[in-house]
Amino acid sequence: MQLFVGLGNPGAKYAHNRHNIGFMVLDRIASDHGFAPWRTKFQGQLCEGRLGGEKIILLKPETFMNLSGQSVGEAIRFYKIEPTDVTVFHDEIDLAPGKCRVKDGGGHAGHNGLRSLHQHIGPHYSRVRIGVGHPGHKDRVAGYVLHDFAKADQDWLDPLITGVSKGADDLATGDTGRFLNAVALLVSPARSSKSAPKPTKPAGKPDASAPKDDKSPLQALIDRFK
């Protein structure tokens, strides 16, 4: 049994914030993979299903981001699972928008949701770090992550969430390489779709920019043997 945790803040006000991408991902996984309906438990929303043959519990803490560890701590004690069986999906400002990385253990890097998890279950859990970009200055971070995704972000956001859901079976079985490949296959075309293709020369038509050759066939043959 594994616990997949999505980080975010409860309520419609925060639903489309960058900080709520963890909730968005779990909602898509639950929908795409036929999980049971969500129900209230452990100070959050929880549902159950299977990924890659593994029993998976999905949990969205509703304690607000800064207290996420309370909800997760209750869940792992109830199910008697280890922190190493927990995977947390969260926004990552130190990754470019649309980038996705998997990490086992480590520090919280100032992320308040992860900080709370460290306090309640320790640092030995896995993370799926989902890049949302950086506002450019640390004083702007709070307002940035608590703001809705921009319209332009939809070019990579929906493909990324879809890719995470498609690769969820591989993530559950520990094949992080295949999981990340599933994400990249969908995100990379979306992020490069605005690049204009290089113009190609129509077949069978001479290149007007090429220098003209006024030599007679006989002169060209003589030049070849000079």
C-alpha positions in Angstrom: 0.0 0.0 0.0 1.2 3.5 -0.9 0.0 7.0 0.0 0.0 9.6 -2.8 -0.4 13.1 -1.3 -1.3 16.3 -3.3 -0.5 19.6 -1.6 -2.7 22.6 -1.9 -5.3 24.8 -0.1 -9.0 24.0 0.3 -11.8 26.0 -1.2 -12.8 27.5 -4.6 -10.7 30.7 -3.9 -7.5 28.6 -4.2 -8.5 25.9 -6.6 -6.6 27.2 -9.6 -3.6 28.6 -7.8 -0.1 27.5 -8.7 0.2 26.3 -5.1 -2.7 23.8 -5.8 -1.1 21.8 -8.6 -0.8 18.9 -6.2 -4.6 18.8 -5.8 -5.1 19.1 -9.6 -2.8 16.1 -10.3 -4.6 13.9 -7.8 -8.0 14.8 -9.1 -6.9 13.8 -12.6 -5.4 10.5 -11.4 -8.6 9.6 -9.5 -10.7 10.4 -12.5 -8.6 8.7 -15.2 -7.9 5.5 -13.2 -11.4 4.9 -11.8 -10.7 5.5 -8.1 -13.6 5.3 -5.6 -15.4 8.6 -4.8 -13.6 11.1 -2.5 -14.6 11.1 1.1 -13.6 13.2 4.2 -11.0 11.6 6.4 -7.8 12.6 8.2 -8.6 16.3 8.0 -8.6 16.0 4.2 -10.2 14.4 1.1 -9.3 10.7 0.5 -10.0 8.1 -2.1 -8.7 4.6 -2.9 -7.8 2.7 -6.0 -5.1 0.7 -7.8 -2.2 1.8 -10.0 0.1 -0.8 -11.6 -1.3 -3.5 -9.4 -0.6 -1.6 -6.2 -3.2 -0.4 -3.8 -3.0 3.4 -3.6 -4.5 5.9 -1.2 -4.9 9.5 -2.6 -5.0 12.2 0.0 -5.6 16.0 -0.3 -5.0 17.6 3.1 -7.6 20.3 3.9 -5.6 21.8 6.8 -4.2 24.5 4.5 -0.7 24.2 3.1 1.2 25.1 6.3 -0.3 22.3 8.3 -0.4 19.5 5.7 1.7 17.3 7.8 -1.0 16.9 10.4 -3.3 15.2 7.9 -0.6 13.0 6.4 0.7 12.0 9.8 -2.8 10.8 10.8 -3.1 8.7 7.6 0.2 6.9 7.8 -0.5 6.0 11.5 -3.9 4.7 10.6 -2.7 2.6 7.7 0.5 1.6 9.4 2.7 2.5 6.5 6.2 4.0 6.4 7.2 7.5 5.3 9.1 5.8 2.4 5.7 4.6 1.1 4.5 8.2 0.7 4.8 10.2 -2.5 4.0 14.0 -2.4 3.0 16.0 -5.4 3.8 19.7 -5.0 4.6 23.0 -6.9 8.3 23.8 -7.3 9.4 27.3 -8.1 13.0 26.3 -8.7 11.9 24.4 -11.8 10.9 25.9 -15.1 7.1 25.7 -15.9 6.2 22.3 -17.1 9.3 20.5 -15.8 8.8 17.5 -13.6 11.3 15.8 -11.3 11.2 12.9 -8.8 13.2 13.0 -5.6 13.6 10.7 -2.7 14.1 12.4 0.7 16.0 15.6 1.2 15.2 19.1 2.6 12.1 21.1 2.3 13.8 24.1 0.5 11.5 26.6 2.3 8.2 25.0 0.9 5.8 25.4 3.8 3.8 22.2 2.9 7.0 20.1 2.9 8.2 21.9 6.1 5.1 20.7 7.8 5.5 17.1 6.5 9.1 17.1 7.8 7.8 18.0 11.3 5.2 15.2 11.3 6.6 12.3 9.3 10.3 13.2 8.8 12.2 13.8 5.5 12.2 10.2 4.1 9.3 10.4 1.6 9.3 10.8 -2.1 8.4 14.0 -4.0 7.1 14.7 -7.5 8.3 18.3 -8.0 6.2 20.1 -10.6 7.8 23.2 -12.0 5.7 26.4 -11.9 8.6 28.9 -12.5 9.9 31.7 -10.2 8.6 35.2 -10.0 12.1 36.6 -10.1 12.5 37.8 -6.5 12.0 36.0 -3.2 9.7 38.8 -1.9 7.2 38.0 -4.7 7.0 34.2 -4.1 4.0 34.1 -1.8 1.8 36.2 -4.0 3.0 34.3 -7.1 2.2 30.8 -5.9 -1.2 32.0 -4.4 -2.2 33.4 -7.8 -4.0 31.5 -10.5 -2.2 30.0 -13.5 -2.0 32.4 -16.4 -3.9 31.6 -19.6 -0.6 31.1 -21.4 0.3 28.4 -18.9 -2.5 26.1 -20.3 -0.1 25.2 -23.2 1.9 23.1 -20.8 -0.3 22.7 -17.7 -2.9 20.3 -19.1 -0.4 18.2 -21.0 1.7 17.9 -17.8 -1.2 16.9 -15.6 -2.3 14.4 -18.3 1.2 13.0 -18.5 1.5 12.6 -14.7 -1.8 10.6 -14.8 -0.7 8.5 -17.7 2.6 7.7 -16.0 1.0 7.1 -12.5 1.1 3.3 -13.0 4.9 3.4 -13.5 5.4 5.7 -10.6 3.5 3.3 -8.3 5.7 0.4 -9.4 8.9 2.4 -8.9 9.8 3.0 -12.5 10.5 6.7 -12.3 12.2 6.7 -15.7 9.1 5.6 -17.5 7.0 7.9 -15.4 9.1 11.0 -16.4 9.1 9.9 -20.0 5.3 9.7 -20.1 5.2 13.3 -18.8 7.9 14.5 -21.3 6.2 13.0 -24.3 3.2 15.1 -23.7 4.7 18.3 -22.4 7.6 18.8 -24.8 5.5 19.0 -28.0 3.2 21.4 -26.2 6.0 23.7 -25.1 7.6 23.8 -28.6 4.3 24.1 -30.6 4.8 27.9 -31.0 8.1 27.5 -32.8 7.6 28.3 -36.5 8.9 25.6 -38.9 11.8 26.6 -41.1 10.7 27.4 -44.6 11.5 24.8 -47.2 12.3 25.3 -50.9 9.5 23.9 -53.1 10.5 20.8 -54.9 11.3 21.2 -58.6 11.7 25.0 -58.5 15.1 26.7 -58.9 16.5 28.7 -56.0 16.3 32.4 -57.1 19.1 33.3 -54.8 21.6 30.9 -56.4 24.1 32.4 -58.9 23.2 31.9 -62.5 25.5 29.8 -64.7 25.5 31.1 -68.3 28.2 28.6 -69.5 27.5 26.5 -72.6 27.4 22.7 -72.1 30.7 22.5 -74.1 32.5 25.1 -71.9 31.2 23.4 -68.7 32.7 20.1 -70.0 36.1 21.7 -70.7 36.1 23.3 -67.2 35.7 19.9 -65.6 39.0 18.7 -67.1 41.1 21.7 -66.4 
